[in-house]
C-alpha cells in the first residue's frame, strides 16, 4: 500500500480516506468521505505491482468505464475514476453490511 494512502489522506482533492475496508489480490478498498458532498463512498485502489498483465492500468480503466455504464439496483454505481501517485482508483457507492 502506498505511503500516501493513510487515514485522513485526501485523494484527488475529493475523497478523505477514513479506514481500509478490504485488501485483495489486486489492491485495496477504503471507506472515504466525499469532502464537498459530505457522503461516504468506497474508493478502490489498484496495486499495479500485483498484476502480471502488460498494461494493468488500462484494464482497470476499462473495467471502471464498463461498470459506470451499468444501471441496475443490483450493481454498485461507479462515481469517479482517476490516478493518484501513479496508482489508479475508482470511487463507488458504499454498500453497508
C-alpha positions in Angstrom: 0.0 0.0 0.0 1.4 3.4 -0.9 2.6 5.6 2.0 0.3 8.3 0.6 -2.8 6.2 1.3 -3.5 6.6 5.0 -6.3 7.7 7.2 -7.0 11.3 6.6 -5.3 11.5 3.2 -7.5 13.3 0.6 -7.5 11.5 -2.8 -7.8 13.7 -5.9 -8.9 16.6 -3.7 -12.3 14.9 -3.1 -12.2 11.7 -1.0 -10.9 11.7 2.5 -9.8 8.2 3.5 -11.5 7.0 6.7 -10.4 3.4 7.1 -9.4 0.4 5.0 -12.3 -2.0 4.3 -10.6 -4.8 2.4 -7.3 -5.8 0.7 -7.3 -8.4 -2.1 -5.2 -9.8 -4.8 -5.4 -6.6 -7.0 -5.4 -3.8 -4.4 -7.3 -2.3 -1.6 -10.7 -0.7 -0.8 -11.2 2.2 1.6 -14.1 3.8 3.2 -13.9 7.5 2.3 -15.9 10.7 2.6 -16.5 12.9 -0.4 -15.4 16.2 1.1 -17.7 18.5 -0.9 -20.8 16.4 -0.7 -20.3 15.0 2.8 -21.3 11.5 1.8 -19.4 8.2 2.4 -18.1 6.3 -0.6 -15.8 3.3 -1.3 -12.5 4.0 -3.0 -10.8 1.1 -4.7 -7.1 1.4 -5.4 -5.3 -0.9 -7.8 -1.9 -2.1 -6.8 0.0 -2.3 -10.1 2.8 -4.4 -8.7 0.4 -7.2 -8.1 -0.7 -7.6 -11.7 1.0 -9.9 -14.2 -0.6 -8.1 -17.2 1.4 -5.9 -19.6 -0.9 -2.9 -19.0 -3.0 -3.4 -15.9 -3.9 0.2 -15.6 -5.7 0.2 -19.0 -7.6 -2.9 -17.9 -8.7 -1.3 -14.6 -9.8 1.8 -16.5 -11.8 -0.3 -19.0 -13.5 -2.1 -16.1 -14.3 1.3 -14.4 -15.9 2.6 -17.7 -17.9 -0.6 -18.3 -19.1 -0.7 -14.7 -20.1 3.0 -14.8 -22.4 2.4 -17.8 -24.4 -0.3 -15.9 -27.6 0.8 -14.3 -29.2 -1.7 -12.0 -30.2 -1.8 -8.4 -28.1 -4.9 -8.1 -24.8 -3.3 -9.2 -22.6 -0.8 -7.3 -22.6 2.6 -9.1 -19.2 3.9 -10.1 -18.9 7.6 -9.3 -15.4 8.5 -10.4 -12.1 7.2 -11.8 -8.7 8.7 -11.6 -5.0 8.1 -11.0 -3.1 9.4 -8.0 0.6 8.7 -7.3 0.7 6.6 -10.5 -2.0 4.4 -8.9 -5.5 4.1 -10.5 -8.5 4.3 -8.3 -12.3 4.3 -8.7 -14.8 5.8 -6.3 -18.1 3.9 -5.9 -21.2 3.8 -4.0 -20.6 2.4 -0.5 -22.7 -0.6 0.4 -23.2 -1.2 4.1 -23.4 -4.7 5.6 
